[in-house]
Amino acid sequence: MPTPVPPGHTLAAALSDSQALAGLLARVRESQARLAVVAELLPVGLRGDVRAGPLDDTAWVLLVDHAAAAAKLRQLLPNLQQALAQSGRDGPPIKIRVLPRV
């Protein structure tokens, strides 16, 4: 039988209680912070089509809704990488993946 969750115990608190899940939560937060840095460089019409994706040691993935958004984003990659480096969030390269919203 599963252990009952104490009243008032939030999902974030449960995630931080587990070392593996805390690492996952840290990566999700870092991915979102990276998106906040690069979002300022995106054309206004493109911002709604780009979402923060997985971040690991090999890549940070930006998820886009369609191929046209991916093509435009690929043109901006050097500027996005530079902005991340200047903000102190230099790391693995950016990869783009088309994943339409459901």
N, C-alpha and C positions, 0 to 999 in steps of 0.2 A: 504494500500500500504506500502511495507517495506521502512524503512528509508534508504536513499542512503548512501553508504559508502564514506567517504571523500577520495579524491585522496591521495595516499601515506600511507593510513591507512593499516598496515599489519595485518595478522591474529593474530600474537602474541599480538599486541597492542589491537585488539578487544577482545581477550581472557582476557587480564589483566583489561580491562574496566569493565568486569562483575565479581562480587565477586565469584559466583558459578563456572564460567568458569576459573577464575584465580586459584581456588583451584584444579580444574581438571588438568590444565596445570602444576601446581606445583607437583602433583602426577606423571604425565607422566615424568617430568624431574627427579624426585627422582628415579623412576623406572629405567630410563636409566642410572643414576649415579650408582645405585646399580649393574646393569649389568656390567658396566665398572670395578667395584671392583672385581666381581667374575669371569669375563672373563679370567683374568690372571691365574686362577686356573684350567680352563678347558683344556682338551687335545686339541691340535690344530685342530684335525679332528672333534671335537665336537662343536667348537665355532660357526661355520656357521649354526648349527642346533638349536641354542638357541637364543630366543628373549625375550626382556623385556615385561612382561605382566602387567595386572592391579595391583595396589597397593592400599590397603585400611587398615583399622584398624585390620582386621582379618588375612590377608595374603598378601604376595607378590608372584605373579604367574610368573613362568618362562614358556614360551611357547616353545615347542620342535616340530620338524617336524615328528618324528616317535617314536615308542615304544622303540626301541633299545637305542635311545638317552635319553629317559626318564629313562630307567633302569640304564644307566651309571650315569646320573645326580643324581639319588637318592642315589647312592653309595657315591657321593661327598658332599651330603647335610651338614654333620657336618663341613666339611672344609669350605664350602661356608658361613654358618652361622657364623663361627668363624672369617672369613675374614671381614664380614660385621660389626661384633661387634668391631673388632680391628680398623676399619676405622671410627668408630663413627656412623655407619648407622645401629646399632642394632634396631630391631623392630619386626614386626610380622613375623611368620614363613614363610619359603619358601614352596610353593606348586608348583607342576609340572603338566602341562596340555599338552597333545598331541593335537596339532592343526596344521595339515599340511598346508603349504603355498598354496595359490590358484594360 
